[in-house]
Amino acid sequence: MSNYREIIESILRRMVPAIVVGALGWWLLTSVNESDSWRAMPRLLLGMAFLVLAAIILGPPVARLVAEPFGGLFYPVERYSRPQPVYGIPESRRVKGLYEEAIVEFEKIAEDYPDEVRPYTGMIDIAICNLEDPDRARQMYQRGMSVLKRDKDKETLAKKYSAIRSRVNAKPETVQVPFNKHSNSENDDPGP
């Protein structure tokens, strides 16, 4: 999407020279007298050459404009500056019943990728559902809320924490979502 502006600017920059060259080619083609076709041949060829030149001037950015939506399918524009987190290791350890090792792996991911919500929800889920330790889950939740920077991520973590707690027989707890335009609360603390 960000390339569209650049493409449109390129088309607009090339438009004037392409119109001038194309108009000259059109004039050369339409000003030929039919009765004198052999002597008009150079004029016809020159007129066609100018039309081709106008197409060459304007063609590349127009082709990019048409190809941009489909090019992303084969050549994605988005690049990551580093590898994305691998959640398979902690999740496989959890499936094998190695809950503490899974938490350690989630903590490594949380340390390496501080903007990710998923490691905190994974640790909270293990602490509540597998280890049945809601106090530890609350500590993980509070740590996640203090580390995450974006309000959207904090809101997501608060909602998931509340949902995970509701799946087991844990004591109901009021979780307040961080303040944003949809909420009136500024308190990140989940309560008692």
N, C-alpha and C positions, 0 to 999 in steps of 0.2 A: 504494500500500500504506500509506503514512503517513497517509492520510485516514481509514482504517477506524477508528482509535481515536477520532478526533474525531466520526465519525458515530455510533459506538456510544454515546459519552458523551452526545451530543445525544438519541439515542433514550431512554436511561435517564432523562435530565432531564425529557423530555416524557411519559414513561410514566405517572407518577402523575396529572397533571392529565387526561390522556386517559382513564385508567381511571375516574376519578371522574365525568367528564362522560359517558362512554359508559355507565357503570352507571346513572346518573341517567336517561339517555335510554331505556335498556332497561327500567328500572323503570316509567317513564311508559308505555311501549308495552305492557308485559305486565299492567299494573294496570287496563286499560280493560275495562269490562263490555260484552259484546257486545249486550246488549238496549238499551242507550242509546247508539247509534252517533253520532247527530247532536250530542249534548251532549259526547260524548267526542272529537269532531273536534279541538278545540284541544289537548287532551292528546296525541292522536296526532301532530299536527303538531309540537308542542313536543318530544316524545320523538324524532321523526325529526331535528329540528333539532339536538338534543343529540348524536345519533349522528354526524351530519355534522360537527359541531364537533369531536368526538373524532377523526374521520378527518383533519380539517384540522390538528389539533394534531400528530398522529403521522405524517401522510403525508409531509412533505418529507424528514425524515431516512431514512425507510424507502425512499423512492424513490431517494435518493442512494446508499444501501447496495446497492440492486439495480442501479443504473445505473453505479456506480463501475468495475466490471471492463470494461464496454463503452465507457464515456466516453473512456478512454485511447486508443481506436482513432481517434477523431475529434478529440479535444482533448487532446493530450499534456500531462501535468503537468510533465514535466521541461523546464526552460529552461536555456539556456546564458547565462552572463554576458557572453560575447564570442563572436565567430565561431570556428568550428572550423578547424583547420589544413587548408590546401589542398595536397594531395600531387600533384595533377595536373601542376603546373608542373615540379617536379623530375623526376617520372617521364616526362613527355613529353620533357624535355631529354635524359634518359638514353636513351630510345628513339631519339632523333635522333643519338645519338653524342656529345652535348655533355656529357661526363662531369664536367668541372671545374665547369661552370655548374650542373649538377644537384647537385653537392656543395655549392656555394655556396647554392643554394635550400634544400637540406636543413638547412644550418647556420642559415639564417634562421629556419626553422621550429623548430629545436632551441633557438634563442635566445628566440624568442617563447613557446614552449610547453615549458618545461624538464621537465615531468613526462611528456612523450611519449617512448616507446621507439622508435617507428617511424622518426623521422629518423636516429637512430643506426644502426639496422639497414640503412636505405637507403644511408647513406654507406659503411658497412662492406662492403655487397654490391658497390657500385660499385668501391671500392678493391681488393677481392680479385678479383672476377670480370672486371671490365672493365679496370682499370688494372694489375692483377697486382702490387699493392703491399701485401703483408701487413704490413709495418712501419707503414705509414700507417693501415691498418685497425686494428692494435693500439692506436695512439694514439687513434683515434676511439672504440674500445671503452673504453679507460681513461678518456677524458674523459666518456663516457656514464655509466660506473660512478661517477665522482666527482660528477656532476651529479644523477643520479636519486636520489630520497629513499626511495622504498618498496622493501622487500626483494623484493616480487613483481616489480616492474619490473626490478630488477637481475638477478633470476634469469632473467627472460624474455630480457633482453639477452645474458646469458651463454650461454644455450642457443642463441639464434639466431646468435651469433658463432661458436660451436662448429660449428653446422650449416653455416653459410656457408663456413667454412674447410674443412670436409670435402668440399665440392663440387668443389674444384679440387685441383691437385697441390701444395698448400701443405704445408709441413712440419707434421706433427701436433703439436698443442700442447695441453697440459692446461689446461682452463679450469675454475677452481673457482667453484662457485656460492656466492653470499653466504650467510651463516649465516641460517637460519630454523628453524622447528620440524621441517622435513623433512630438514635438512642438518646436518652436523657441522662444516662448514668456515666459518671466519670471514674467510678471505682473499679479497679481491676481485681480487687481481692475477692475470692469466692465466698467469703463468709465463714462462720464457725463450722 
